């Protein structure tokens, strides 16, 4: 019992420390006047607090599952990256302490800490161990330890490379304080490039393990993997869909950054936490169907709007705001019937159980209006409940009407 309490206390201490680092990073960002600047390498790290929260909950409640500890470690590393980056900006580029040695070491941490996360660091470990904390088979432990060894090797290479640390965001390059002179060609051109290639190979193998695990899964494990797949698809979908918007000035960059934060910074850790804690697992089919249907409806409505604008302004003699207003009204009129039709089609594919249940209940309600025999009605009711809920046993109790019927 004492060891369990110690592990739980350690999880909460790491979680509180991570959140404190996030708060300090935001305070320094406000002092540096770059709250909205995400162009630096460490800029997005301030928004990944959901990893620390989800990791704390999982590590304290599922102590033997390393997935929670990986999330907690990811949250702590990103919190320290955001804090170190903002301190490096304050110490190296600010008017108070230019060239302060503490800023050099903070920049040094920002430079190598990314290798702990990506590509074959905690991200690969998370893919290999999700959701139960064990690889798919014993042979996949080889991939796990290979990725761990390569991550450690790449970390050492990053420490020793004489190349300067690049922070981005208009900050000056910082010399690597732990570099070993005279090893530039060997480390940078040979070992560095080879480590990157093998890193992505291990990351690809980790993705393959998730796909194989999903194909062999059933029951709760498949639902857990569906949560993870849904969050990943939403995150990558937002990033790639809004990629053309990023170069369109400050507003486009803000929209793109918000998409990254909403997907990778919130949706992914939340879905992992729900999956591991097995909280409302069976809601994932409906969430997937709603996501797919609204994406399709949004695309169709936008297509109708753009088509109407092109038709009215280029083909028909309608100019100015009149054509835009007509296009908006046409798109708004089509939204509700289009959503219902698309939702029905998507439910047949992604939420089949709910679709079948609603169809059975609808058929029973139609029969109910014409049925007067209580025995036949009871049999029909038992059949509907059996099809919709599939209980282990079923009993129907009817109250005795008494002598007055």
Backbone torsions as a table, in degrees:
resi	resn	phi	psi	omega
1	UNK	NA	-39.4	-179.8
2	UNK	-66.2	-38.0	178.8
3	UNK	-66.4	-38.0	177.5
4	UNK	-63.7	-41.9	178.4
5	UNK	-64.9	-38.3	179.5
6	UNK	-65.2	-41.2	179.2
7	UNK	-65.9	-42.4	177.9
8	UNK	-62.8	-42.8	178.3
9	UNK	-63.2	-38.1	177.8
10	UNK	-63.6	-41.2	178.9
11	UNK	-62.9	-45.5	-179.5
12	UNK	-68.5	-35.0	177.2
13	UNK	-63.9	-45.1	178.7
14	UNK	-64.1	-38.8	178.6
15	UNK	-65.1	-45.2	179.2
16	UNK	-65.0	-39.1	177.5
17	UNK	-62.8	-41.2	178.5
18	UNK	-62.2	-47.6	179.9
19	UNK	-63.6	-35.9	176.9
20	UNK	-64.8	-38.2	177.7
21	UNK	-67.5	-37.2	176.4
22	UNK	-62.6	-45.0	179.4
23	UNK	-62.2	-43.1	178.9
24	UNK	-64.4	-37.4	177.9
25	UNK	-63.9	-41.7	178.0
26	UNK	-66.0	-37.6	178.7
27	UNK	-65.1	-42.4	178.1
28	UNK	-67.7	-36.8	177.3
29	UNK	-62.9	-38.5	176.5
30	UNK	-66.1	-38.3	178.4
31	UNK	-67.7	-34.7	179.1
32	UNK	-82.4	-3.4	179.2
33	UNK	60.6	42.4	178.2
34	UNK	-135.7	41.4	-179.7
35	UNK	-61.9	-35.7	-177.5
36	UNK	-99.0	3.6	-178.1
37	UNK	-90.6	111.8	178.5
38	UNK	-113.3	16.8	-177.3
39	UNK	-75.8	-20.3	179.7
40	UNK	-78.0	163.9	-177.5
41	UNK	-64.8	-30.8	-176.6
42	UNK	-97.9	-0.9	-175.5
43	UNK	-58.3	-48.7	-177.9
44	UNK	-68.9	-15.0	-174.3
45	UNK	-65.0	-22.7	179.9
46	UNK	-67.9	-15.8	-173.6
47	UNK	-100.4	8.5	-173.8
48	UNK	-103.0	33.2	-179.3
49	UNK	-67.7	-22.1	-179.3
50	UNK	-62.4	-28.8	177.2
51	UNK	-65.2	-41.0	178.7
52	UNK	-66.3	-40.2	179.9
53	UNK	-67.0	-50.1	179.6
54	UNK	-63.5	-40.8	179.2
55	UNK	-64.4	-37.7	178.3
56	UNK	-64.7	-44.7	179.5
57	UNK	-63.5	-44.3	-178.3
58	UNK	-69.6	-44.0	-178.0
59	UNK	-66.4	-30.9	179.6
60	UNK	-82.5	-27.0	-178.5
61	UNK	-102.4	-27.5	176.9
62	UNK	-122.1	71.5	-170.9
63	UNK	-64.3	-31.2	-177.4
64	UNK	-85.1	-6.4	-179.9
65	UNK	-94.1	116.4	-177.1
66	UNK	-70.4	-9.9	179.8
67	UNK	-61.5	-42.8	178.7
68	UNK	-63.1	-40.2	179.3
69	UNK	-68.8	-33.5	175.6
70	UNK	-65.2	-43.8	176.7
71	UNK	-62.4	-40.7	179.5
72	UNK	-64.9	-42.5	176.7
73	UNK	-64.0	-38.6	178.1
74	UNK	-64.1	-41.4	177.7
75	UNK	-64.8	-40.1	-179.7
76	UNK	-67.9	-42.4	-179.7
77	UNK	-64.5	-43.8	179.6
78	UNK	-67.9	-35.4	177.1
79	UNK	-63.5	-43.9	178.3
80	UNK	-67.8	-33.2	176.4
81	UNK	-63.6	-46.7	179.0
82	UNK	-62.0	-42.2	179.9
83	UNK	-67.3	-45.2	-179.4
84	UNK	-64.4	-40.4	179.7
85	UNK	-63.6	-43.8	179.4
86	UNK	-67.7	-35.3	176.5
87	UNK	-68.1	-37.9	176.6
88	UNK	-62.6	-39.7	176.4
89	UNK	-63.2	-42.0	-179.8
90	UNK	-66.3	-41.2	-173.9
91	UNK	-82.4	-32.5	-173.1
92	UNK	-97.2	-34.7	-175.4
93	UNK	-112.9	-8.1	-178.4
94	UNK	-81.5	167.9	-178.5
95	UNK	-80.8	-6.3	-172.0
96	UNK	-88.3	-53.9	-174.8
97	UNK	-129.8	65.9	179.6
98	UNK	-66.7	132.2	179.6
99	UNK	77.3	15.3	179.9
100	UNK	-62.3	133.3	-176.5
101	UNK	-63.9	-27.9	177.0
102	UNK	-62.7	-32.1	177.0
103	UNK	-66.9	-34.2	178.0
104	UNK	-64.2	-44.4	-179.9
105	UNK	-70.9	-32.6	174.5
106	UNK	-64.9	-42.8	176.1
107	UNK	-64.7	-36.5	177.0
108	UNK	-59.8	-42.5	177.5
109	UNK	-64.9	-41.9	177.9
110	UNK	-59.7	-37.8	-176.8
111	UNK	-66.3	-39.0	-175.5
112	UNK	-101.9	-16.7	-175.5
113	UNK	-67.3	-22.9	178.7
114	UNK	-63.5	-30.3	179.3
115	UNK	-67.5	-21.2	176.1
116	UNK	-72.3	-26.1	-176.3
117	UNK	-95.7	-42.7	-168.7
118	UNK	-146.6	146.8	0.4
119	UNK	-91.8	-24.8	-176.9
120	UNK	-114.0	29.8	175.3
121	UNK	-92.5	-124.1	-177.1
122	UNK	-64.2	-29.0	179.0
123	UNK	-64.3	-46.6	178.1
124	UNK	-64.9	-40.2	177.9
125	UNK	-62.0	-40.2	179.7
126	UNK	-63.5	-42.5	179.1
127	UNK	-66.1	-37.5	-177.8
128	UNK	-74.1	-30.4	-172.4
129	UNK	-103.3	-12.7	-178.8
130	UNK	-72.6	138.6	3.6
131	UNK	-103.4	-11.9	-171.3
132	UNK	-99.1	1.4	178.5
133	UNK	86.6	7.9	178.9
134	UNK	-128.2	146.9	175.2
135	UNK	-65.1	170.2	-176.7
136	UNK	-60.3	-48.0	174.4
137	UNK	-138.5	176.2	-179.9
138	UNK	-64.7	-31.2	-180.0
139	UNK	-64.8	-25.4	-179.7
140	UNK	-74.3	-11.2	172.3
141	UNK	-63.7	-29.4	177.1
142	UNK	-61.0	-44.0	177.9
143	UNK	-63.8	-41.1	-179.5
144	UNK	-60.5	-52.3	-177.6
145	UNK	-71.4	-28.8	173.9
146	UNK	-65.1	-43.0	177.1
147	UNK	-64.6	-39.2	179.0
148	UNK	-65.2	-43.3	178.3
149	UNK	-64.6	-40.4	178.9
150	UNK	-67.1	-39.3	177.6
151	UNK	-62.0	-41.8	178.1
152	UNK	-65.4	-40.5	178.7
153	UNK	-64.4	-43.4	-179.8
154	UNK	-65.8	-33.0	177.9
155	UNK	-64.8	-43.8	178.6
156	UNK	-63.9	-40.9	178.3
157	UNK	-60.5	-42.6	179.6
158	UNK	-63.6	-35.3	177.2
159	UNK	-66.7	-37.5	-170.6
160	UNK	-92.7	-16.8	-177.0
161	UNK	-65.1	130.6	179.7
162	UNK	-74.3	-1.9	-178.4
163	UNK	-64.7	145.7	-179.9
164	UNK	-69.9	156.9	178.1
165	UNK	-85.4	126.2	-179.2
166	UNK	-103.9	121.6	-178.4
167	UNK	-100.4	-22.6	-178.0
168	UNK	73.3	-173.0	178.4
169	UNK	64.8	27.1	-179.7
170	UNK	79.1	5.7	-179.8
171	UNK	-84.2	149.4	179.6
172	UNK	-71.9	153.1	174.8
173	UNK	-68.1	146.5	-175.9
174	UNK	-117.8	131.9	177.1
175	UNK	-66.1	144.4	-180.0
176	UNK	-74.0	115.3	-175.9
177	UNK	-72.5	-15.8	-179.7
178	UNK	-107.2	15.8	-176.7
179	UNK	-71.4	150.3	175.2
180	UNK	-110.1	116.1	-176.4
181	UNK	-71.4	150.0	177.6
182	UNK	89.3	-3.9	179.7
183	UNK	-110.6	16.5	-172.8
184	UNK	-60.9	-52.0	-176.7
185	UNK	-63.8	-47.9	-176.2
186	UNK	-63.1	-44.9	-176.8
187	UNK	-76.4	-47.3	-171.7
188	UNK	-76.8	-46.1	-173.8
189	UNK	-83.3	-30.6	-174.9
190	UNK	-103.7	-67.4	-176.0
191	UNK	-68.2	-39.4	-177.8
192	UNK	-62.7	-50.8	-180.0
193	UNK	-64.8	-40.4	178.6
194	UNK	-64.7	-37.2	178.3
195	UNK	-64.9	-40.1	178.2
196	UNK	-63.5	-41.7	179.8
197	UNK	-62.3	-49.0	-179.1
198	UNK	-68.7	-28.0	177.1
199	UNK	-62.0	-45.7	179.5
200	UNK	-70.8	-27.5	174.5
201	UNK	-64.2	-46.4	178.3
202	UNK	-65.8	-36.3	177.1
203	UNK	-64.8	-40.0	177.0
204	UNK	-63.5	-40.6	177.2
205	UNK	-63.8	-36.7	177.4
206	UNK	-64.6	-39.6	176.6
207	UNK	-65.2	-40.2	177.9
208	UNK	-61.8	-37.5	178.9
209	UNK	-64.0	-35.9	177.3
210	UNK	-66.1	-42.3	179.6
211	UNK	-63.5	-44.7	179.0
212	UNK	-65.3	-38.3	178.6
213	UNK	-63.6	-39.7	179.1
214	UNK	-65.5	-41.2	-178.8
215	UNK	-66.1	-29.1	-179.1
216	UNK	-95.5	-3.8	-173.6
217	UNK	-85.3	165.4	176.2
218	UNK	-159.0	159.1	175.5
219	UNK	66.3	-133.3	-175.1
220	UNK	-65.1	-37.3	-179.0
221	UNK	-62.9	-38.3	178.2
222	UNK	-66.1	-39.3	177.3
223	UNK	-64.6	-39.0	176.8
224	UNK	-61.6	-43.6	178.8
225	UNK	-67.9	-31.0	176.2
226	UNK	-65.0	-40.3	176.5
227	UNK	-59.5	-45.7	-179.3
228	UNK	-64.9	-43.9	180.0
229	UNK	-64.6	-39.1	178.6
230	UNK	-62.8	-46.1	-179.5
231	UNK	-64.8	-40.0	178.6
232	UNK	-64.7	-43.5	179.8
233	UNK	-64.0	-41.4	178.7
234	UNK	-64.0	-43.6	-178.2
235	UNK	-64.2	-51.9	-179.0
236	UNK	-67.1	-35.6	178.6
237	UNK	-62.8	-44.0	177.6
238	UNK	-63.5	-41.5	-177.4
239	UNK	-64.5	-48.8	-176.7
240	UNK	-74.6	-32.6	179.9
241	UNK	-68.5	-36.0	-177.5
242	UNK	-97.5	6.3	178.7
243	UNK	-60.1	-39.9	177.4
244	UNK	-66.9	-17.6	-177.9
245	UNK	-80.8	-24.2	-173.8
246	UNK	-57.3	-42.4	-178.6
247	UNK	-74.8	-2.9	-174.2
248	UNK	-85.1	59.3	174.8
249	UNK	77.5	-168.9	-177.2
250	UNK	-66.4	-41.1	-179.2
251	UNK	-63.3	-42.3	178.3
252	UNK	-63.7	-40.6	178.7
253	UNK	-66.3	-38.1	178.1
254	UNK	-64.3	-43.5	178.8
255	UNK	-61.5	-43.2	-179.9
256	UNK	-65.4	-41.4	178.5
257	UNK	-65.0	-39.2	176.9
258	UNK	-62.8	-37.6	177.9
259	UNK	-63.7	-42.3	178.4
260	UNK	-62.8	-45.5	-178.8
261	UNK	-65.8	-42.5	-178.8
262	UNK	-65.3	-37.2	-177.7
263	UNK	-82.9	-68.3	-176.0
264	UNK	-73.1	-30.7	-175.5
265	UNK	-88.4	-20.7	-177.1
266	UNK	-127.5	-52.8	-174.5
267	UNK	-63.1	-43.3	-176.3
268	UNK	-66.1	-52.4	178.3
269	UNK	-64.9	-33.3	177.7
270	UNK	-64.8	-43.9	179.1
271	UNK	-64.7	-39.4	178.1
272	UNK	-64.4	-42.0	177.8
273	UNK	-62.9	-43.0	177.6
274	UNK	-62.5	-42.1	-176.8
275	UNK	-67.1	-45.6	-177.2
276	UNK	-70.7	-39.2	178.2
277	UNK	-77.4	-9.3	179.7
278	UNK	57.4	44.2	-180.0
279	UNK	-97.0	113.7	179.6
280	UNK	54.4	48.9	180.0
281	UNK	-61.0	-37.2	-171.6
282	UNK	-75.9	-2.0	176.3
283	UNK	-83.1	-5.7	-172.6
284	UNK	-68.0	-35.3	-179.8
285	UNK	-62.6	-40.7	178.6
286	UNK	-69.9	-36.8	178.5
287	UNK	-64.8	-42.3	179.1
288	UNK	-63.4	-45.1	-179.1
289	UNK	-63.2	-39.9	178.4
290	UNK	-67.6	-40.0	179.0
291	UNK	-62.5	-47.9	-178.7
292	UNK	-63.9	-43.5	-177.1
293	UNK	-65.2	-42.6	-179.1
294	UNK	-71.1	-31.8	174.5
295	UNK	-64.7	-44.8	178.9
296	UNK	-65.1	-43.6	-180.0
297	UNK	-64.0	-42.5	178.2
298	UNK	-61.0	-44.3	178.1
299	UNK	-62.7	-41.5	179.6
300	UNK	-67.9	-40.9	180.0
301	UNK	-65.5	-43.3	177.7
302	UNK	-63.1	-39.4	177.1
303	UNK	-63.1	-41.3	177.1
304	UNK	-63.8	-42.0	179.7
305	UNK	-62.2	-49.0	-179.4
306	UNK	-65.3	-37.1	177.4
307	UNK	-64.7	-40.7	178.5
308	UNK	-66.4	-40.6	178.6
309	UNK	-62.2	-44.0	179.6
310	UNK	-65.2	-39.7	-178.8
311	UNK	-67.6	-44.4	-174.9
312	UNK	-75.3	-33.2	-175.2
313	UNK	-92.6	-23.1	-176.4
314	UNK	-108.6	-32.2	-177.7
315	UNK	-98.5	-52.2	-179.5
316	UNK	-90.2	156.1	-177.6
317	UNK	-80.6	58.1	177.8
318	UNK	-118.9	124.4	-175.2
319	UNK	-125.3	159.7	171.6
320	UNK	74.1	-148.8	-174.0
321	UNK	-71.3	-17.3	179.9
322	UNK	-65.4	-45.3	179.1
323	UNK	-63.7	-39.3	178.3
324	UNK	-66.4	-40.8	179.7
325	UNK	-64.1	-43.5	178.1
326	UNK	-62.9	-39.9	179.0
327	UNK	-64.0	-42.0	178.4
328	UNK	-63.4	-43.3	179.3
329	UNK	-64.0	-39.8	178.5
330	UNK	-64.6	-43.5	178.8
331	UNK	-65.1	-40.7	179.2
332	UNK	-66.8	-37.0	179.4
333	UNK	-67.9	-31.1	-178.6
334	UNK	-83.6	-13.9	-170.7
335	UNK	-61.6	-53.7	-174.8
336	UNK	-64.4	-52.8	178.3
337	UNK	-63.4	-33.8	178.4
338	UNK	-68.2	-39.3	179.2
339	UNK	-64.4	-42.4	179.8
340	UNK	-63.2	-43.4	-179.0
341	UNK	-67.2	-46.2	179.7
342	UNK	-65.6	-39.5	179.4
343	UNK	-62.1	-39.7	178.3
344	UNK	-64.5	-42.1	179.6
345	UNK	-68.2	-39.7	-179.6
346	UNK	-70.1	-38.7	178.8
347	UNK	-61.4	-33.6	177.9
348	UNK	-64.5	-23.8	-178.4
349	UNK	-100.2	-44.6	-171.8
350	UNK	-103.8	-20.8	-179.7
351	UNK	-130.6	55.5	-171.9
352	UNK	-64.4	-37.8	-178.8
353	UNK	-62.5	-45.1	179.2
354	UNK	-67.1	-39.0	179.5
355	UNK	-62.6	-45.1	178.9
356	UNK	-64.8	-39.7	179.9
357	UNK	-63.8	-43.7	178.9
358	UNK	-64.5	-36.4	179.3
359	UNK	-67.7	-40.4	178.8
360	UNK	-65.6	-43.1	-179.6
361	UNK	-65.5	-37.9	178.1
362	UNK	-63.9	-43.2	177.7
363	UNK	-63.3	-38.9	179.6
364	UNK	-66.8	-38.7	179.2
365	UNK	-64.7	-32.7	176.4
366	UNK	-68.0	-42.6	178.4
367	UNK	-67.8	-30.5	-175.7
368	UNK	-63.1	-31.3	-177.8
369	UNK	-69.9	-25.7	-176.3
370	UNK	-106.2	-3.4	-174.8
371	UNK	-98.9	129.4	179.4
372	UNK	-118.9	-15.8	179.2
373	UNK	-78.3	118.7	-175.7
374	UNK	-67.0	-33.7	179.4
375	UNK	-68.2	-45.2	177.5
376	UNK	-64.4	-39.8	179.1
377	UNK	-63.5	-39.1	177.5
378	UNK	-63.9	-41.2	177.5
379	UNK	-63.7	-42.1	178.3
380	UNK	-63.7	-40.3	180.0
381	UNK	-64.4	-42.6	178.0
382	UNK	-63.7	-37.2	178.1
383	UNK	-65.1	-40.9	179.5
384	UNK	-65.3	-46.4	-179.7
385	UNK	-62.5	-38.5	-180.0
386	UNK	-65.9	-39.1	179.8
387	UNK	-71.7	-38.4	-174.3
388	UNK	-81.5	-45.9	-173.8
389	UNK	-103.0	-22.2	-179.3
390	UNK	51.5	56.9	-178.6
391	UNK	-74.5	160.8	177.7
392	UNK	-68.7	-36.3	174.9
393	UNK	-146.7	158.0	-173.5
394	UNK	-143.6	131.2	176.8
395	UNK	-133.6	143.8	179.0
396	UNK	-120.6	118.9	179.6
397	UNK	-105.2	131.7	175.9
398	UNK	-117.8	134.6	-179.7
399	UNK	-73.2	138.4	177.1
400	UNK	-66.3	120.9	-177.4
401	UNK	-65.6	-17.0	179.8
402	UNK	83.2	-179.7	-175.2
403	UNK	-70.7	-17.7	-177.8
404	UNK	-100.5	9.1	173.9
405	UNK	62.9	NA	NA
